[in-house]
Amino acid sequence: MQIEFVAGPLAATVTPVARIVDQDALPADLDPVLAESARAARFTGKVGQAHDGFVSRDGGVVRIALAGAGDAKAKDRTAALERAGAALTAKFLTSGESTLTLDLTGTKLSGADVAAVLLGARLRAWRYDIYRTKLSDEQKPSLKTLRVAAAPEGTEAAWAVEAALAEGVEFTRELVTEPANVIYPASFVERARKRFEGTGVNIRVLGRDEMAALGMGALLGVAQGSVREPHLLVMEWNGGAAGEKPTAFVGKGVTFDTGGISLKPPAGMEDMKWDMGGAGAVTGAMLALARRKAKANVVGICGLVENMPDGNAQRPGDVVTTMSGQTVEVINTDAEGRLVLCDAITWTQKEFAPAAIVDLATLTGAMIIALGHEYGGLFSNDDGLAGKLLAAGEASGDKLWRQPLGAAYDKLIDSPIADMKNVGPREGGSITAAQFIQRYVDKGTPWAHLDIAGMVWASKPGQTWDKGATGYGVRVLDRFVRDNLEA
């Protein structure tokens, strides 16, 4: 959906028109008939409410919509404004209307407030229908443009920043939505190359031979059952001070996960196209940072593999040597994400000596059991870094909940024949997975692991997304950079 800013006063006959309404505060100048219909429909301006009706104006009929923004003094005001914008989009997306005008005449909203409304509206408008060839006209999105009239000072500048974020979220959703016969390691790389053209991001790619020479036995072990060659995608954004250590975002990019020889049950396996959600989030976040010219040095690294059950596939009981030199007994080939991450993190530390590392991965089903689809799990060896990420999650809406780490869990992945095994017992599965990854983090390096298994895909529409890919992860990383690396 396009966002356009309209100069000058709004013509009386423009239709449809939308207005943002605070809770229990219907505008005094609202047409009496529309006001009465709103009250009859129990529209009170609560967060996410939407109501529309028709009024007579200058001899014509004008359609007017109201979107609730809740309590104007609420601490989560920004999130409420996003939901107001999203409510408008949800109402008009397939309405037959192609243009909606947001009338801000006399508004008390700031430019940043309006940008939040626009962000919610644009994110909720995203759909990916390229493979749906038999949609009826009533099912097809009709809303193409949101026009903004009488915007307060600073709105366009604020929107430019949020538009970059929206583009990053949308790119992540695109990558996560595509089927695995379309997005696999090589095509993931090529799609990223195209989207990063002209952004100033430097892209490097390591192939199988280069990773083998570096000793990435864990990552390559996951990939050896697939005809798709693995890749390590590296994206560098140097927008901060010259010579300043970058912060590294590392993403798990298993473009399809059958479980390998430890084959998953058939029911629901199609969902495993989104097992690259961590890599998708890292890539979208890097695009957002580049588009808004973030004043920070950040690198994004994605370990891209496909986990398949071939005659050459890794077997349960195999022992692999990681790039760090540590050995792993592979008990379960379906615990593959940590094998990808450990080599990607080792390479990242040797190549960049980063100031901090944040990895993102759809790592464990146990995380969904623990937190459902409300929070991503956060594990960290550094309280300061953990606190900053928790705050960024709260501010952005990509919420996180901290989980424990400790030696009592660590011993659960000790192996009798190797340095460690890749799974522990069923209990504490998300924790032992994080403990595994932590063994590859250099001493003194702040590190956080975000297990986002329950967050990258939604079975029903949410606040600013339709059912399907949510784009989770992009916003928390972007907010972390804004508040800590650019502050």
N, C-alpha and C positions, 0 to 999 in steps of 0.2 A: 504494500500500500504506500502510495506517495503522500508526502506531507507538503502542503503549499501554504505560504503566508500571503494573505490578502491585504493590500494597502487600502486605506480609506474606510469610510463607513460602510456597513453591510446594507445591501439593497433590501428593501422591505419584502420583496417577493421571492428572495432566495429560499429554496426549500430542498431537502430538509435541513433544519437547524438544530444544533445540540447546545445544551447549557449544562454547566456543572453546578450541582446544588449541594450545599452543606446540610447536615441532618437537622430536621425540624426548622428549616429556613427557606421555604419556598419564596422565590423572588417576588418583591412587592409589585413589580410591573408585569407579572405573569398574567396572561389572558385568563379571565375568570372561569371560562369554560374548561380550559386546560387544567387550571388549578383544582377545580372541582373534580375533574376526572382523575387527577393524580391522587387526591384524597380518597376517592371512591376505590381506587386500586390499591390503597394502603401504601402508596409511595410516600416515604418520609425523608428520603435522602440518605438512608443507611448505605454503608459501603457496598458497592456493587449493584445496587438497585438501578433499574432503568425503566422508564415509562415514556410513551410517546402518544401524541394525539394530533388532531388537526384543528386549526383556528382560521377564522376569516381575517384577511388582511388586504387592504387596498383593492377590494373587489375580487380577490383570488383566495385560494385555500393554501395554507402553509402547514407543512408537517414539522412539528417541534418535538424534540426528545430531551428528556431530563435524565441526568446520570448522578447517582448519589455518591458523595465523597466523604460521608460520615462527619464526625466531630472535627471541626476546624482546629481544635487545640490538641488533638490526639498525638501521642508521641510517634505513632506509625503513620503520620500524615502522608508521607511520600508514597508508601505502599497503597494507601487508600486512594490516592489520586490516580495511581497506575490502574487500580481496579475500576475506577470510574471510566477511564479511557477504554479499558478492555470491555466493559459492559456495553459501551456504545458500539464498538466493533462487532461484538457478538450479536447484538440486536440487528445490525444493518448489513452484516457481511453477505448474506444471501437474500436480502430483502427485495432485490430488484433495483435499488438505488445505487448509482455509480459514484456519487459524490455526497459527502456530508460536510457541512460547515459548522465548525465549533465557534460559537459567538461568545467572545470574552468581554463584551462591552460592560464597563463598570465593574469588572471583576476585582476581587481583593487578592487574587492569586499572584504570586511572583513569577518571573520568567522561568525559574527552576521548577516551580510547581506545575506550570503549564507543560514544561518538557516532560515531567513525570506522566502527565495525562497522555501525551503523545506517545511516549514509550509504551505504555500499557496498551494503547490503541493499536500501534503497529505490531507489537508482539502477538497480540491476540488474533490479528488478521492473517498470520502466516499459515499457509496450507501448502501441501505438496501433492498435487493431483495429477502429475504428469503420466501416471500409469492408469488412471481411471478414465476410460474412454467412453463410458456409457452413462455419465451423469446427466440427469435431467436438468433443464434450465433452472428449476427451483433449487437444485442442489449445488449449482455452481456459484462460486463467489462473484458477486456483482460489484461490491464496493471497491473502487480503485483509488480514490483520492479523499484525503481528509484536509479540508481547507481551514485555516485558522484566521479568524477575523478579530481585529482590535486586540492583538496580543500585547501584553505589557512589555516594557523595556527589558532587554536582556533575554527574551525568549528564544530568538533565533540562535544566539550564541550558545545558550544552554542546550538547545535541541541538537546542535551540531555534534556535541559531545555524546549525547544519548543516542543519536542516530548511528554513530560508530559502534556503540555497544549493541544496538539492535542488529546491525549487520553481522557482528560476531556471533550473537545468539542464533540468528537465522542460518548462518553457515554451519554451525554445530548441528542444528536440527536437520539440515539437509544431509550432512554426512551420516548422522545416526539413522535417518529414515531410509536411505538408499539400501536396496537389497545387496546381499553379499556377492552376487554375480556381477554387480555394478561397482561397488566399492570394495576393493581388496587392497593389499599393500601398495602395489604399483599405481593403481588408479587413484587411491587416496592421495599419494604424493603428487600426481599430476593435477588433480583438482586443486590441491593447495597451491601448487606453483601458479596456476592461472589466476586464482583469487588474490594472490600476493603480488602480482605484477604491478609495478609502479608504487608500491607502498613503502619501499625502503627496507623491507625485511630481507635479510640475507638467508638463503636456503641452501642447505647441504643435505646430501643423502648418502647413507652408507648402505651398500648391498651385502649380499651373502658372503662374498669372498673377503670383503674388507672386515666384516664382523668376525669371520672365522680367523683371520690373521690377528685380530685383537683378542681372541680367546673367549668370545661370547658364547660359551657352550650351553648355557641355560636358555637364552633366547632362541638360539638356533635349534636346540633340541625340541622346542615347541613347534617350530616351523617345519621340521624335517619330514612330516607326514603329508605335506601339502605340495601341490605343483606350483602354488603361488610363491614367488620368491619373497623373503622377508626384507624389510627396509627399516632403517633408523632415520627418521625425518628430523632435521634440525633447523629451527627457525630462530634467527638472531635479530633482536631489535635493540639498537643502541641509541636511545633517546636521552640518556642521562649523561652524567659527567664522564669525560674521557678517562679511561683507566679504572673506573669504579667497577667492582665485582658485580656481575649480574646476579639476579635472582632466577632460579631455574624452576620451571614447571615441567613435570615429566608425566606423560600420559600412557596408560595401557591401551594399546591399539590392536586387540584381537578382532579382526574384521569378521570372522565367524568362528564360533566355538562349539564344535561337536562334543567336546570333552576328550577327543582323541581316543585312544584304546579304552580308557575309562569312560565309555560312551554315555552321554546323557540320555534320559528317557525321551522317546520321540515326541510326546505331547509337550508343546510349548517350545521345542527346540528352535522353531523359526524366529523366536525372539532374540536368539543369540547373534543376530546381525548387529545388535546394539552393544555388543561386548567391547566395542571400540569407543564407548562413550567417554572414557577418560581422555583418550587422544583427540576425540572430537572437541571436547571442552577446551583442551589446551590450544588447539588450532584456532578455534573461534575466539578465544581470549587474545591470542597473538594478533589476529586480524583487527579486533576492536582496539587494541593498544596502538597498532600502527595507524589505523584510520584516524584516530584522534591525536596522533603525534605525542604519545605519552612521554613525559620527561623522566624516563627510567631506563635502565639497562635490564632487559629480560630475555631469557632464552627459553624456547619451548622445544622439548624433545619427545618424540613419539616412537615407541617401539611397535612396529606394525608387522603382524604375523597372522597366519590362519592356522587353526588347530584342527587337524583332520586325522581320521583313522586309516592310514594307508599301510601297505606292507612295509614301508620304510619308517613308520611312525615310532616315536618314542614309546617304550614299554614301561609299565609299572615295575619298579625294581632297578631300572637303569640308574647309573650314577653319572652325573654331568659335572664338568668343571667350569665354574663361572669365570668371568673376566677378572674378578678380584682374586682368583686363585682358590677360593673356598669351593668345597665339593658338596653336592646335593644328591641325596638318594630320592629319586622321584617315586613316591608311593602312589600318587594319584595324578594321572596326566590331565585331569580336569582342574587341577589347581595350578593352572599354567600362567595366570597373570602375574603372579609374584616372580616367576622365572623370567618373564620378559622384563619386569621392572628392575630386578636386581642388576642385570647387565646394563640396562639403560642408565641407571643411577650411577653405577661405577664409572661408565664412560663419561657421563656428565661431570663428575667430580674431577676426573683426570684431565678433561679438556678445558673446563672453565673455572675450577675451584670456586664454585658459587658462594655467594653470601648466605644463601638459604636454599633449601629444596622443598618444593611442595609437589607431591605426586598425587594423581587422580586416577582412580580405577574402579570399574564395576567388578569388584574383586570377589565378594562372597555373598552367597544367599543368606548366610547367617546374619548379615547386616540388615537385611530386609526383615528377618524375624525379630531382631532387636528393636529396630527403629521404624519399621513400616515404610511408608512412602512420605514421611513428614520431614525427616532430617537425613543428611549425609553424616556418616561417622567420621570423627576426627581423632587421629592418633598423632602424638608428637613427643619428641624428646626435649622440647624447649617450651617452657610455660609462656614466655613472651610471644613467640611465634604463634602458639596455640590461641592466646588471647586475641591477637590481631586478626586471626582468621575467624574466630567466633564472632568478633565484632563486625567483620566484613560480611559474614553470612547473615547476621541480623539486619544490617543496613541494606543489603542487596535483595533479600528475600530468598537467597540460596542458603537455607539454614543448615547449621552444623551442630552436632552434639558430641562432646568429647568423651572418648572411651579410654580405659586404662591400658597401661603397658607395665611390665614388671618381670623380674627374674623367675617368679613362680610359673609364669606362662612360657617364658623363653625355653625352659628345660623340656617342655612338652614337644619340641621339634628337634631334640637331639636324636641323632641316628647312631645305631651300633656299628655301621660300616663306613659312614661318611661324616663330614662336619655337621650336617643337618639333614633332615628330611623336609619335604615340601608341604607336608600337612601334619597336624597334630590330631588329637581326638576330636570328636564331634563338638564337645563342649568348648565354648570360647573360640569358635572357628575364626571369627573376624580378628580377634586379638592375636592368635597365633600367626595369622597371615601377616599382620602388622609387625609382629616380632621378627618374622622371617626377613621382611624388607629392611628392618632396622639394622640387621647384621651387616648390611652393605653400605651403611652411612658412615662416613669418616668421622672419627672422634672430633668433637668441637664444631661440627656442621649442624646448624639448626635445620631440622627436618620435620615435615608434617605429611601424613598420609591421609588422604580423603577417600574413604570407601563409599562410592556413590551408586552402589548397585540398585538401590531402590528409588533413585531419583531421575534417571535419564529418560525414562519412558513412563507414560501415564496411560492407564486404561480408560480414563474419562477426562473430560475437560477440566482444567484448573483455572487459577485466577487470571493468568495472562497467556495461557496456551490451550490449544485444542487437544484432544486425545492423541497420543503418539509421542514424538520426541519433544522434550521440554526445553532443551538447551541448557540444562542445569550444569553449573560449574563455571560458565563464562562470567557470570555476574559477580560471583564471589571473588574470583581472581582479579577481575577489573577493579572492584572496590578495594581489595587489598592493596593493589598498586596505587590507586588514587590516594588512599589514606595514609600509606606508610612509605612508599618509595618516592612519591611526588610531593608529599606534604612539606 
